[in-house]
Amino acid sequence: MLNVIARGVLSIYETINVPLFIQVTGDNNDIVIEDASRFQFDIGLLGLIAYLAIELCHKAISEITWLGIGFLSLAIGNFILALQTTPSFTQLYIGVYFLWGVGSPITTAVCVSALSKVLGTRQQGKWMGLLGSAASASRIILPMLPPAFTSFNPLFWLNVSLCIIGVFLLFLFDYAVKKEKAKFLSSTIVAPVDSTQSSLQSSE
């Protein structure tokens, strides 16, 4: 579900990034598409820093924390872009950096990594295929939304809402896992005590 949300949020931005760039810059020349592509490329290069951070700190920081950072970055980026009907270039740069340069690489990489760890030695091809198929479904459906609105603001607010839902589901899952672990640990502690008492009683 988290992968579906992340890919859906990113697919909306991918659909409108060139029109948004044109709206913000006001360019209407023959090379505006090239300028928009270069802008995306520059932000993407900065996104390599996020991949490097994951590689260097993956043992010190849990997947849950990484995903929380990723979804919060997506939310911050969309929030900045949603503040005005036509953002300033500074707002565009900062918003897209959080969205495309931080949130995108973190959520994309960590969702796959987390599923791989959960599966362990079990067959991964089937589940990775389902993960990709679910993400593809959101990438097909959500890009159909932009024509339904007269401006990009509702789309950014929708993305913010989806990111908040993602963070909520993430920490709800984390709480459930920790609760189950606590129950398991308490049962393993009680069981040896009971077995020790029963052995003492039988020896008497």
Number of C-alpha atoms within 10 A of each C-alpha: 13 19 20 20 22 27 22 23 29 22 21 24 22 14 16 14 17 19 12 19 23 16 16 17 15 10 14 10 9 8 10 16 16 11 16 19 14 12 16 21 13 13 19 18 11 15 21 14 14 19 16 11 11 19 10 11 11 13 9 8 11 13 19 17 13 20 25 21 17 26 31 21 25 31 28 21 27 27 20 21 26 23 13 12 13 18 20 13 13 10 18 20 19 17 23 26 23 23 29 23 27 26 28 23 19 26 25 16 15 21 20 14 12 14 14 17 12 10 12 9 8 11 10 15 10 10 14 15 11 12 17 15 13 16 20 16 13 20 22 12 12 19 18 12 12 16 9 9 10 8 13 20 19 16 22 22 18 17 25 23 16 20 25 16 14 23 21 13 14 18 15 12 13 14 12 11 12 12 12 12 12 12 12 11 11 11 11 11 11 10 10 11 10 10 11 10 10 11 10 9 9 7 6 5
